[in-house]
């Protein structure tokens, strides 16, 4: 059974807080199973963006774990490119969550699948 999105997001925000990094929910999606996008603002006009990893990235060992992959080919990307991408995602799926993290070093605290 997969962890509810709202609970996963709360735990992720806590993890960021423990690491001394500012993180907020910018857009709240479906409580049960909304997709999550994590934007890491480097506070210099660029950001990294991570979204759900493709289904092919999961294997039997991971089970129901959440995994993330870079959403854009170039990381970090200009903030305008990230905003455009997120606007398309929200238009496509209104149940998405957007979490914003501010960290000059670009730390994300996610399990990243190489794209």
Short mmCIF file of the C-alpha atoms (twelve columns), coordinates in Angstrom:
data_MODEL
# 
_entry.id   MODEL 
# 
loop_
_atom_site.group_PDB 
_atom_site.id 
_atom_site.type_symbol 
_atom_site.label_atom_id 
_atom_site.label_alt_id 
_atom_site.label_comp_id 
_atom_site.label_asym_id 
_atom_site.label_seq_id 
_atom_site.Cartn_x 
_atom_site.Cartn_y 
_atom_site.Cartn_z 
_atom_site.pdbx_PDB_model_num 
ATOM 1   C CA . UNK A 1   0.000  0.000  0.000   1 
ATOM 2   C CA . UNK A 2   1.319  3.408  -0.995  1 
ATOM 3   C CA . UNK A 3   1.604  6.237  1.511   1 
ATOM 4   C CA . UNK A 4   -0.998 8.982  1.014   1 
ATOM 5   C CA . UNK A 5   0.421  12.003 -0.756  1 
ATOM 6   C CA . UNK A 6   -0.550 14.450 2.000   1 
ATOM 7   C CA . UNK A 7   1.340  12.380 4.567   1 
ATOM 8   C CA . UNK A 8   4.388  12.002 2.304   1 
ATOM 9   C CA . UNK A 9   4.492  15.774 1.710   1 
ATOM 10  C CA . UNK A 10  4.235  16.485 5.458   1 
ATOM 11  C CA . UNK A 11  7.133  14.109 6.123   1 
ATOM 12  C CA . UNK A 12  9.201  15.674 3.326   1 
ATOM 13  C CA . UNK A 13  8.616  19.176 4.707   1 
ATOM 14  C CA . UNK A 14  9.747  17.958 8.121   1 
ATOM 15  C CA . UNK A 15  12.889 16.429 6.595   1 
ATOM 16  C CA . UNK A 16  13.736 19.738 4.967   1 
ATOM 17  C CA . UNK A 17  13.133 21.543 8.256   1 
ATOM 18  C CA . UNK A 18  15.467 19.151 10.090  1 
ATOM 19  C CA . UNK A 19  18.150 19.912 7.487   1 
ATOM 20  C CA . UNK A 20  17.672 23.653 8.054   1 
ATOM 21  C CA . UNK A 21  16.159 24.262 4.624   1 
ATOM 22  C CA . UNK A 22  13.022 26.281 3.946   1 
ATOM 23  C CA . UNK A 23  10.252 24.300 2.197   1 
ATOM 24  C CA . UNK A 24  6.581  25.087 1.634   1 
ATOM 25  C CA . UNK A 25  3.588  23.632 -0.162  1 
ATOM 26  C CA . UNK A 26  2.935  25.972 -3.040  1 
ATOM 27  C CA . UNK A 27  0.034  23.977 -4.465  1 
ATOM 28  C CA . UNK A 28  -2.026 21.374 -2.691  1 
ATOM 29  C CA . UNK A 29  -3.278 18.505 -4.821  1 
ATOM 30  C CA . UNK A 30  -5.258 15.323 -4.206  1 
ATOM 31  C CA . UNK A 31  -4.838 14.103 -0.624  1 
ATOM 32  C CA . UNK A 32  -4.777 10.427 -1.533  1 
ATOM 33  C CA . UNK A 33  -2.686 10.059 -4.653  1 
ATOM 34  C CA . UNK A 34  -1.744 13.354 -6.298  1 
ATOM 35  C CA . UNK A 35  1.559  13.543 -8.178  1 
ATOM 36  C CA . UNK A 36  4.252  15.602 -6.447  1 
ATOM 37  C CA . UNK A 37  6.652  18.040 -8.106  1 
ATOM 38  C CA . UNK A 38  9.524  19.406 -6.042  1 
ATOM 39  C CA . UNK A 39  11.135 22.653 -7.108  1 
ATOM 40  C CA . UNK A 40  14.528 23.438 -5.622  1 
ATOM 41  C CA . UNK A 41  15.093 27.182 -5.934  1 
ATOM 42  C CA . UNK A 42  18.782 28.035 -5.889  1 
ATOM 43  C CA . UNK A 43  17.868 31.682 -5.152  1 
ATOM 44  C CA . UNK A 44  19.844 32.925 -8.160  1 
ATOM 45  C CA . UNK A 45  17.151 32.839 -10.849 1 
ATOM 46  C CA . UNK A 46  17.508 29.103 -11.468 1 
ATOM 47  C CA . UNK A 47  15.810 26.026 -10.060 1 
ATOM 48  C CA . UNK A 48  15.919 22.252 -10.252 1 
ATOM 49  C CA . UNK A 49  12.609 20.479 -10.813 1 
ATOM 50  C CA . UNK A 50  11.841 16.895 -9.902  1 
ATOM 51  C CA . UNK A 51  8.677  14.955 -10.608 1 
ATOM 52  C CA . UNK A 52  7.439  11.393 -10.396 1 
ATOM 53  C CA . UNK A 53  9.857  8.910  -11.924 1 
ATOM 54  C CA . UNK A 54  8.507  6.907  -14.859 1 
ATOM 55  C CA . UNK A 55  6.910  3.589  -13.976 1 
ATOM 56  C CA . UNK A 56  9.788  1.775  -15.667 1 
ATOM 57  C CA . UNK A 57  12.114 3.083  -12.936 1 
ATOM 58  C CA . UNK A 58  10.454 0.920  -10.282 1 
ATOM 59  C CA . UNK A 59  11.514 -2.649 -9.653  1 
ATOM 60  C CA . UNK A 60  10.193 -5.360 -7.349  1 
ATOM 61  C CA . UNK A 61  12.633 -4.379 -4.595  1 
ATOM 62  C CA . UNK A 62  11.251 -0.852 -4.313  1 
ATOM 63  C CA . UNK A 63  7.638  -1.898 -4.078  1 
ATOM 64  C CA . UNK A 64  5.379  1.079  -3.411  1 
ATOM 65  C CA . UNK A 65  8.117  3.649  -2.719  1 
ATOM 66  C CA . UNK A 66  8.024  7.087  -4.329  1 
ATOM 67  C CA . UNK A 67  10.869 7.896  -6.648  1 
ATOM 68  C CA . UNK A 68  11.674 11.127 -8.424  1 
ATOM 69  C CA . UNK A 69  13.440 12.019 -11.643 1 
ATOM 70  C CA . UNK A 70  14.555 15.334 -13.103 1 
ATOM 71  C CA . UNK A 71  11.638 16.893 -14.981 1 
ATOM 72  C CA . UNK A 72  13.731 19.104 -17.243 1 
ATOM 73  C CA . UNK A 73  16.666 18.146 -19.461 1 
ATOM 74  C CA . UNK A 74  18.818 20.983 -18.120 1 
ATOM 75  C CA . UNK A 75  19.243 21.280 -14.353 1 
ATOM 76  C CA . UNK A 76  19.315 23.896 -12.976 1 
ATOM 77  C CA . UNK A 77  16.973 25.644 -15.396 1 
ATOM 78  C CA . UNK A 78  15.856 29.242 -15.557 1 
ATOM 79  C CA . UNK A 79  12.943 29.952 -13.233 1 
ATOM 80  C CA . UNK A 80  10.772 30.966 -16.207 1 
ATOM 81  C CA . UNK A 81  11.247 27.531 -17.802 1 
ATOM 82  C CA . UNK A 82  10.317 25.830 -14.532 1 
ATOM 83  C CA . UNK A 83  7.180  27.974 -14.198 1 
ATOM 84  C CA . UNK A 84  6.142  27.149 -17.765 1 
ATOM 85  C CA . UNK A 85  6.610  23.424 -17.120 1 
ATOM 86  C CA . UNK A 86  4.612  23.546 -13.873 1 
ATOM 87  C CA . UNK A 87  1.776  25.501 -15.517 1 
ATOM 88  C CA . UNK A 88  1.504  22.773 -18.192 1 
ATOM 89  C CA . UNK A 89  1.438  20.059 -15.535 1 
ATOM 90  C CA . UNK A 90  -1.312 21.794 -13.535 1 
ATOM 91  C CA . UNK A 91  -3.355 22.252 -16.700 1 
ATOM 92  C CA . UNK A 92  -2.901 18.565 -17.558 1 
ATOM 93  C CA . UNK A 93  -3.545 17.275 -14.017 1 
ATOM 94  C CA . UNK A 94  -5.224 19.588 -11.481 1 
ATOM 95  C CA . UNK A 95  -4.473 17.095 -8.663  1 
ATOM 96  C CA . UNK A 96  -0.696 17.740 -8.627  1 
ATOM 97  C CA . UNK A 97  1.183  19.002 -5.599  1 
ATOM 98  C CA . UNK A 98  4.005  21.538 -5.893  1 
ATOM 99  C CA . UNK A 99  6.532  21.780 -3.093  1 
ATOM 100 C CA . UNK A 100 9.064  24.623 -3.141  1 
ATOM 101 C CA . UNK A 101 12.418 24.279 -1.427  1 
ATOM 102 C CA . UNK A 102 14.963 27.087 -1.123  1 
ATOM 103 C CA . UNK A 103 18.571 25.931 -1.019  1 
ATOM 104 C CA . UNK A 104 21.511 27.649 -2.702  1 
ATOM 105 C CA . UNK A 105 23.387 24.327 -2.810  1 
ATOM 106 C CA . UNK A 106 20.507 22.594 -4.624  1 
ATOM 107 C CA . UNK A 107 20.040 19.832 -2.053  1 
ATOM 108 C CA . UNK A 108 16.757 17.992 -2.584  1 
ATOM 109 C CA . UNK A 109 16.599 15.119 -0.031  1 
ATOM 110 C CA . UNK A 110 14.799 12.877 -2.576  1 
ATOM 111 C CA . UNK A 111 15.485 9.437  -3.964  1 
ATOM 112 C CA . UNK A 112 16.454 10.404 -7.516  1 
ATOM 113 C CA . UNK A 113 16.283 8.017  -10.452 1 
ATOM 114 C CA . UNK A 114 18.844 8.823  -13.140 1 
ATOM 115 C CA . UNK A 115 17.072 10.021 -16.259 1 
# 
